Amino acid sequence: MKYNVGALEPVLTFGGAYSNHIRAVAAAGERYGFATVGVIRGEERLPLNPVLAYAAGRGMRLRYLDRSTYRLKRTPEVLDWLRGEYPGYRILPEGGSNPAAVRGCMELPGEISSDTPFDVICCPVGTGGTLAGIAAGLSPGQRAIGFSALRGGAFLTDEITRLQHETLGHATTNWHLETAYHFGGYARTTPELSTFIEDFDNRHDIRLDRVYVAKMMYGILDLIASGSIPAGTTVVAVITGGET
């Protein structure tokens, strides 16, 4: 895809302190030459964690909102206030989850080599846009499984359904959301998950991101061990971010 860099407007978007979306928007802004603002949930904590340090290092301005205000980020009052603070900025939703993102993620299954047909594709879930798009882009007979990184993530089922309705005019039935593998909640971990990450690294020389990807991989292997993913199923795991 070719971009007319001069036509790209500045972008403001939302995310948690470990958001892959925040990191990606910052990288895109640096690469294509547009200004970026990341509205971050919670108070500033120094030194910055690796995700926010990466974003700031690529020119993103970080703007912190207390959690009560952040929860109101979709309201006209908060959006109007941000438009006043950052006039001319295009505002993207948390995680970038909107119909444009869903359409982009619909292309992902087609990028997997046709030499490796698969039955199930899995991805971590933060706001739901990736799963909504991947599921909508699958071929008949294929299914998608999302693994919520959030505690109490069952509400994301409605979000994913809403995103598909807004994009496609209907929701697909070829996906479901696993909510039992959050390990305490967003950006939280447990000794069990830490041990899993170390063991996976030792076995495969791959360091899993603890916020999203490790929880998904643990879940996949647990579903295989329990028989919920039957023997002989070909599974693809989507890696959405690196180690943080």
Order of alpha helices (4+ residues) and beta strands (2+ residues): beta-alpha-beta-alpha-beta-alpha-alpha-beta-alpha-alpha-beta-alpha-beta-alpha-beta-alpha-alpha-beta
